[in-house]
């Protein structure tokens, strides 16, 4: 395909998507900033943080446009480089390389491959240390910065850790107000909770602490609704931010990310635009909001559909289920995570077998749902054979009550959690556990496992330092297959980094207690 034909196709796709959007900003406005999401449009436009900052920069800042990873560049395994596809902004149909500032929002570790593809594919030097005076300043933030954003450092000029509503506008102002690219990066990188990336070869600053936004600045809410996303025609808004719980595996736990900040339900309700057909209530612990049932009722009574980003089994009531059904729910999804009562205790999950039984009975009694789906996590520290046996027996019990679907992930230790540094269970071991579960359930429960191979890659990115970014670059160039990632990590020496336990280390020291789980050494070897 010629470059001209490729450009015409890119323009046509963008114009078609714009024609379905409601609430688009910046169409008639020049902007010095392009916000870039390293996954395709349907994913990026379902991100509340991405939409919030886009709206904020257009309302109170210098203006911002949007761009996304082109759809053909999404597959995990993809020969690279691909034929060049113009990466254009949606609002101006302008190449992203022409903007003075690119603001990247990265949600999780595996999107690092998208960062490499979108920058390199757009003709921007992918390594920060190789950029020159006319290249954009690349500022990165997003949910990944609450865990371990080290893999981003080779590719970004500035990194903002934590919640970015206050810091991103300040960083952009400093970049645009400086006399040179270098001075702008220096000025932005000196802000609190902000560091420079690898703008000088092999120079890496320590990761900063995470920013958190005062309750008065909340809520985050979206600007645009569109049918062409994972959350079609849904207006996203927070009724709360953060979490008060202490699940040992979760990066959103307790005070680590600023604690839980509850909002009066009139605040999110007052922001819903007239054209919104559906309202998504987004947060780490939405079900813990004391007035969630009233909030859902108000949304549904207005004639809109509703979505809730997380449901806890111990918070379900007949009234809430009735309103969720009227709001469009066809399947109730809860999280168990620990596969046995013992493991849920070890992980501080505070969901018990009786909670899950109660949820199954409520869903079955309602009659308006296809069934119950439960998230499970294999490979957690101290997992034993008897835990797997308990999961099989308990799942068969639940399946006798309600149609049951189990979605399995494999445990990945994350920075800023008490389980930072715990080893990965192994791909062969995880697959063997899944096979054992499948055989034990005898087809009576639907199973949807996520790939342990990609959990292993996620683990390596989550546990390593900046060298993980160099491994990612090598893996993407080699084709992005699982074995390409493993070979790339094998070729990179391990940089030691301190374990980060958030508030748990201090609490354990004060109480003089032993670690929450068995004290295994940090293991970063490549596993089969």
C-alpha positions in Angstrom: 0.0 0.0 0.0 1.3 3.4 -0.9 1.9 6.1 1.7 -0.8 8.2 0.1 -3.4 5.4 0.3 -2.4 4.7 3.9 -2.8 8.3 4.8 -6.2 8.4 3.2 -7.4 5.3 5.1 -6.2 6.7 8.4 -8.1 10.0 7.8 -11.2 8.2 6.8 -11.2 5.9 9.9 -10.7 8.9 12.2 -13.4 11.0 10.5 -15.8 8.0 10.8 -15.1 7.6 14.5 -15.4 11.4 15.1 -18.8 11.4 13.4 -20.1 9.1 16.2 -18.6 11.0 19.1 -20.6 13.3 21.5 -18.7 15.9 23.5 -15.5 16.1 21.3 -13.3 19.0 22.3 -10.6 20.9 20.5 -11.8 20.5 16.9 -11.6 24.2 16.1 -8.5 24.9 18.3 -4.8 24.6 17.7 -3.1 22.6 20.5 0.5 22.2 21.5 -0.2 18.8 23.2 -1.3 15.5 21.8 -2.4 12.9 24.3 -1.4 9.5 23.1 -2.8 6.2 24.3 -0.6 3.1 23.5 -3.5 0.8 22.8 -6.2 1.2 20.1 -9.0 3.7 20.2 -11.7 1.4 21.7 -9.4 0.8 24.7 -8.1 4.4 25.1 -11.6 6.0 25.0 -12.7 3.6 27.8 -10.0 5.1 30.1 -11.4 7.5 32.6 -8.0 9.0 33.4 -7.2 9.6 29.7 -10.6 11.3 29.1 -10.3 13.4 32.3 -7.0 14.9 31.4 -8.0 15.5 27.8 -11.1 17.4 29.1 -9.0 19.3 31.7 -6.3 20.4 29.2 -9.0 21.7 26.9 -11.0 23.5 29.5 -8.2 25.0 31.6 -5.0 24.4 29.8 -3.3 25.1 26.4 -5.6 22.6 24.5 -5.0 19.0 23.7 -5.7 16.6 20.9 -5.8 12.7 20.9 -4.0 9.9 19.2 -4.0 6.1 19.6 -2.0 3.0 18.7 -3.2 2.1 15.2 -5.4 -1.0 15.3 -3.1 -3.1 13.1 -0.3 -2.7 15.6 -2.2 -4.2 18.5 -1.4 -7.9 18.3 1.1 -9.2 21.0 3.0 -11.1 18.3 3.7 -8.8 15.4 6.6 -8.7 12.9 8.3 -5.3 13.4 8.8 -2.8 11.9 5.4 -2.8 10.1 4.7 -0.8 7.0 4.4 2.8 8.1 0.9 3.9 9.1 0.5 7.7 9.7 -0.2 8.2 13.4 -2.5 11.3 13.3 -4.3 13.3 15.9 -8.0 12.9 15.8 -8.9 16.6 16.3 -6.5 18.0 13.7 -5.4 15.0 11.5 -1.9 16.1 12.3 1.1 13.8 12.6 1.9 13.3 16.3 5.6 14.0 15.6 4.7 17.6 14.9 3.4 18.4 18.4 5.7 20.0 20.9 4.5 17.8 23.7 3.1 14.2 23.7 1.4 13.1 26.9 1.4 9.3 27.2 -1.1 7.5 29.5 0.0 3.9 30.2 -2.3 1.6 32.1 -0.3 -1.6 32.7 3.0 -3.3 31.9 2.2 -5.0 28.6 1.3 -1.6 27.1 5.0 -0.8 27.0 5.1 -2.6 23.7 2.4 -0.2 22.4 4.6 2.7 23.6 7.5 1.5 21.5 5.3 0.8 18.4 3.4 4.1 18.5 6.6 6.3 18.9 8.8 4.4 16.5 6.0 3.9 14.0 5.3 7.6 14.0 8.9 8.4 13.2 9.9 9.7 16.7 13.2 8.3 18.1 12.0 5.7 20.6 14.9 6.2 23.0 14.7 9.5 24.9 18.5 9.8 24.9 18.5 9.9 21.0 15.9 12.7 20.6 17.0 16.1 19.3 15.8 19.7 19.6 12.9 19.4 17.2 11.5 16.1 18.6 8.4 16.3 20.9 8.9 16.2 24.7 7.3 12.9 25.8 5.6 13.0 29.2 4.3 9.8 30.6 1.8 9.0 33.4 -1.1 6.7 34.1 -2.0 3.8 36.3 1.3 2.0 35.6 3.1 4.7 37.6 1.5 3.5 40.8 3.4 0.2 40.5 6.7 0.0 38.6 7.0 2.4 35.6 10.8 1.6 35.3 10.3 0.0 31.9 9.1 3.3 30.5 12.2 5.3 31.5 14.3 4.6 28.4 11.4 6.0 26.2 10.1 9.1 28.1 11.6 12.5 28.8 9.5 13.1 31.9 7.6 10.7 34.2 4.8 11.7 36.5 4.0 9.2 39.2 0.5 8.8 40.6 -2.6 11.0 40.0 -1.8 13.6 37.4 -4.6 16.1 37.4 -2.5 18.8 39.1 1.0 17.9 37.9 0.4 17.3 34.1 -0.7 20.9 33.4 2.2 22.2 35.4 4.7 20.0 33.6 3.3 21.1 30.2 3.5 24.8 31.2 7.1 24.4 32.2 8.0 22.6 28.9 6.2 25.2 26.8 7.5 28.1 28.8 11.2 27.2 28.5 13.6 28.4 26.0 14.7 25.0 24.8 13.7 21.4 24.8 16.4 20.5 27.3 15.5 23.3 29.6 11.8 22.3 29.5 12.6 18.7 30.4 14.8 19.9 33.3 12.1 22.2 34.6 9.3 19.7 34.3 11.4 16.9 35.8 12.0 19.0 39.0 8.3 19.0 40.0 7.2 16.9 43.0 6.5 13.3 42.2 8.2 13.8 38.8 11.5 12.7 37.3 13.4 12.8 34.0 13.6 9.7 31.9 16.7 8.4 30.3 17.5 11.7 28.5 21.2 11.0 29.1 22.4 7.4 28.3 22.4 5.1 31.3 21.3 7.9 33.7 18.2 6.9 35.7 16.8 8.9 38.6 15.1 7.0 41.5 11.4 6.5 41.1 9.4 9.2 42.8 6.7 8.9 45.3 3.1 9.0 44.0 1.0 12.1 43.8 -2.5 12.0 45.1 -5.2 14.6 44.4 -7.2 16.3 47.2 -10.9 15.3 47.4 -11.8 18.8 46.4 -10.4 18.2 42.9 -12.6 15.2 42.3 -14.3 13.6 40.6 -12.7 12.5 37.3 -15.3 12.3 34.5 -15.2 11.8 30.8 -15.7 14.3 28.1 -16.7 12.1 25.2 -19.2 9.3 24.7 -19.0 7.0 21.6 -20.3 3.6 20.6 -16.9 2.6 19.3 -15.3 1.6 22.6 -15.2 -1.2 25.1 -17.8 0.7 27.1 -20.1 1.8 24.3 -21.9 5.1 24.8 -21.0 5.2 28.4 -20.3 8.4 30.4 -17.6 7.6 33.0 -17.6 9.2 36.5 -16.1 8.6 39.9 -18.3 8.3 43.0 -15.1 7.6 45.0 -11.4 7.2 44.5 -9.0 4.9 46.1 -9.6 2.0 48.5 -9.6 1.6 52.3 -8.8 -2.2 52.1 -5.5 -3.9 52.5 -5.4 -6.7 50.0 -1.8 -7.7 49.9 -1.5 -8.2 46.2 -3.3 -5.0 45.0 -1.6 -1.8 44.0 -4.7 0.3 44.8 -4.6 -0.8 48.5 -5.2 1.6 51.3 -3.0 4.6 51.9 -0.6 3.5 49.2 -2.6 5.5 46.7 -4.0 8.3 48.9 -6.7 6.3 50.7 -10.4 6.2 49.9 -12.1 9.5 49.1 -15.9 9.3 49.0 -18.1 11.8 47.2 -21.6 12.8 47.8 -23.7 11.1 45.2 -25.1 14.4 44.0 -21.7 15.3 42.7 -21.3 12.6 40.0 -25.1 12.7 39.2 -24.8 16.4 38.5 -22.1 15.8 35.9 -24.1 13.3 33.7 -24.8 15.0 30.3 -28.2 14.8 28.8 -27.0 12.8 25.8 -25.4 10.0 27.9 -27.2 6.7 27.3 -25.2 4.8 30.0 -23.3 5.8 33.1 -20.2 4.0 34.3 -19.4 4.3 38.0 -15.6 3.9 38.1 -13.3 3.4 41.1 -11.2 0.9 42.9 -13.9 0.2 45.6 -17.2 1.5 44.2 -19.2 -1.2 46.0 -17.9 0.2 49.3 -19.7 3.5 48.7 -22.4 3.6 51.5 -24.9 5.0 49.1 -24.2 3.0 46.0 -27.7 1.5 45.8 -29.3 4.9 45.9 -26.8 6.2 43.2 -27.5 3.2 40.9 -31.2 3.7 41.4 -31.0 7.4 40.5 -29.1 6.5 37.3 -31.5 3.8 36.3 -34.6 5.8 37.1 -33.4 8.5 34.7 -33.8 5.9 31.9 -30.1 5.2 31.5 -28.1 2.0 31.6 -25.5 1.6 34.3 -22.1 0.0 34.8 -20.1 -0.5 38.0 -16.4 -1.1 37.7 -16.2 -3.6 40.6 -18.7 -5.6 42.6 -18.0 -7.2 45.9 -19.8 -10.4 46.8 -20.4 -9.2 50.4 -22.1 -6.0 49.2 -24.8 -7.4 47.0 -28.4 -7.0 48.0 -31.7 -7.9 46.3 -32.4 -4.2 45.7 -29.0 -3.6 44.1 -29.3 -6.6 41.8 -32.8 -5.5 40.7 -31.5 -2.0 39.8 -28.4 -3.5 38.0 -30.7 -5.7 36.0 -32.9 -2.8 35.0 -29.7 -0.9 34.1 -28.6 -3.5 31.6 -26.7 -6.1 33.6 -27.0 -9.7 32.3 -24.3 -11.3 34.3 -23.0 -10.4 37.8 -19.2 -10.4 38.2 -17.4 -10.6 41.6 -13.9 -11.2 42.6 -12.7 -14.1 44.8 -9.0 -13.9 43.9 -7.8 -16.4 46.5 -8.8 -19.8 45.4 -9.4 -21.1 49.0 -10.6 -19.7 52.3 -7.0 -19.9 53.6 -5.5 -18.0 50.7 -8.2 -15.3 50.9 -7.1 -14.9 54.5 -3.4 -14.8 53.5 -4.1 -12.2 50.9 -6.3 -10.1 53.3 -9.1 -10.4 50.7 -11.8 -10.4 53.3 -14.2 -12.2 51.0 -15.4 -15.5 52.5 -17.0 -18.6 51.1 -20.3 -17.7 52.7 -20.2 -14.3 50.9 -19.8 -16.1 47.6 -22.6 -18.6 48.4 -24.9 -15.7 49.3 -24.0 -14.0 46.0 -24.8 -17.1 44.0 -28.2 -17.6 45.8 -29.1 -13.9 45.2 -28.3 -14.1 41.5 -30.1 -17.4 41.1 -33.2 -16.1 42.9 -33.4 -12.9 40.8 -33.9 -14.7 37.5 -32.8 -11.8 35.4 -29.2 -12.8 35.0 -27.4 -15.4 32.9 -25.3 -16.3 35.9 -22.4 -15.4 38.2 -18.8 -14.8 37.1 -16.0 -14.9 39.6 -12.4 -13.7 39.2 -9.9 -16.2 40.5 -6.1 -16.0 40.8 -3.8 -19.0 40.7 -0.1 -19.0 41.7 -0.4 -16.9 44.8 2.3 -17.2 47.4 1.9 -20.4 49.6 -0.6 -21.9 47.3 -0.9 -25.7 47.9 -2.5 -28.7 46.3 -5.3 -28.7 48.8 -6.2 -25.1 47.9 -6.8 -26.3 44.3 -8.9 -29.2 45.6 -11.0 -26.7 47.7 -11.6 -24.5 44.7 -12.8 -27.4 42.6 -15.2 -28.6 45.3 -16.5 -25.2 46.1 -17.0 -24.2 42.4 -19.1 -27.4 41.9 -21.2 -26.4 44.9 -21.7 -22.9 43.5 -22.5 -24.4 40.1 -25.3 -26.4 41.7 -26.9 -23.0 42.7 -26.3 -20.8 39.7 -24.7 -20.9 36.3 -21.0 -20.2 37.0 -18.1 -18.8 35.0 -14.6 -18.6 36.4 -12.0 -16.3 35.0 -8.4 -17.1 36.0 -5.4 -14.9 36.1 -1.9 -15.8 37.4 -0.5 -14.0 40.3 2.0 -11.2 39.4 3.9 -9.5 42.3 3.7 -5.8 42.1 5.8 -2.9 43.5 4.2 -1.0 46.4 2.5 -4.1 47.7 3.6 -6.4 50.6 4.1 -9.2 48.1 6.7 -7.2 46.0 9.5 -9.6 45.2 7.6 -12.9 45.5 8.5 -15.3 42.7 6.4 -16.2 39.7 4.8 -19.6 40.0 6.0 -20.7 36.5 4.2 -21.1 33.2 4.3 -24.9 33.3 3.1 -25.0 36.8 0.2 -22.5 36.1 -0.9 -24.5 33.1 -0.8 -27.7 35.1 -3.0 -26.1 37.7 -5.5 -24.9 35.1 -5.6 -28.3 33.5 -6.2 -29.9 36.9 -9.1 -27.4 37.6 -10.6 -28.0 34.2 -10.5 -31.8 34.7 -12.0 -31.5 38.2 -14.9 -29.3 37.1 -15.9 -31.9 34.4 -17.4 -29.3 32.2 -19.9 -28.1 34.8 -18.3 -24.7 35.1 -17.2 -22.4 32.2 -13.5 -21.5 32.5 -11.9 -18.5 30.9 -8.2 -18.5 31.7 -5.8 -15.7 30.9 -2.5 -16.8 29.4 0.2 -17.6 32.1 2.8 -16.8 29.4 1.7 -13.2 29.3 1.4 -13.1 33.0 5.1 -14.2 33.1 6.0 -11.3 30.8 4.0 -8.9 32.9 5.8 -10.2 36.0 9.3 -9.6 34.5 8.3 -6.1 33.5 6.8 -5.5 37.0 9.8 -6.7 38.9 12.7 -5.4 36.9 14.3 -2.0 36.6 14.9 0.2 33.5 16.6 -2.7 31.8 13.1 -4.1 31.3 12.4 -1.3 28.8 15.5 -2.3 26.8 14.3 -6.0 26.9 10.9 -4.8 25.7 12.5 -2.9 22.8 14.5 -6.0 21.8 11.4 -8.2 22.1 9.2 -5.9 20.0 11.9 -5.7 17.3 12.1 -9.5 17.3 8.4 -10.0 16.7 6.8 -9.8 20.1 6.3 -13.5 20.6 6.6 -15.0 24.1 9.9 -16.6 23.3 11.2 -13.2 22.0 10.4 -11.6 25.4 12.2 -14.5 27.3 15.3 -14.2 25.1 15.3 -10.4 25.5 15.1 -10.7 29.3 17.8 -13.3 29.3 20.1 -10.9 27.5 19.6 -8.1 30.0 21.6 -8.0 33.2 19.5 -7.7 36.3 19.7 -4.3 38.1 19.0 -4.8 41.8 16.3 -2.6 43.2 14.9 -2.2 46.7 11.7 -3.9 47.6 8.9 -1.4 48.2 6.2 -2.4 50.6 4.2 0.8 51.1 2.8 1.2 54.6 3.0 -2.5 55.4 6.7 -2.6 56.1 6.4 0.2 58.7 3.4 -1.4 60.2 5.1 -4.8 60.5 8.2 -3.1 62.1 6.1 -1.3 64.6 4.3 -4.5 65.7 7.5 -6.6 65.5 5.7 -9.2 63.4 7.0 -11.5 60.8 6.2 -11.1 57.1 2.6 -11.7 56.0 3.7 -14.7 53.9 6.7 -16.9 53.9 9.8 -14.9 53.4 11.1 -16.1 50.0 14.1 -14.4 48.3 13.6 -12.1 45.4 13.7 -14.3 42.3 14.1 -12.6 38.9 15.4 -15.5 36.8 13.6 -16.4 33.6 11.3 -19.3 34.1 10.3 -22.0 31.7 
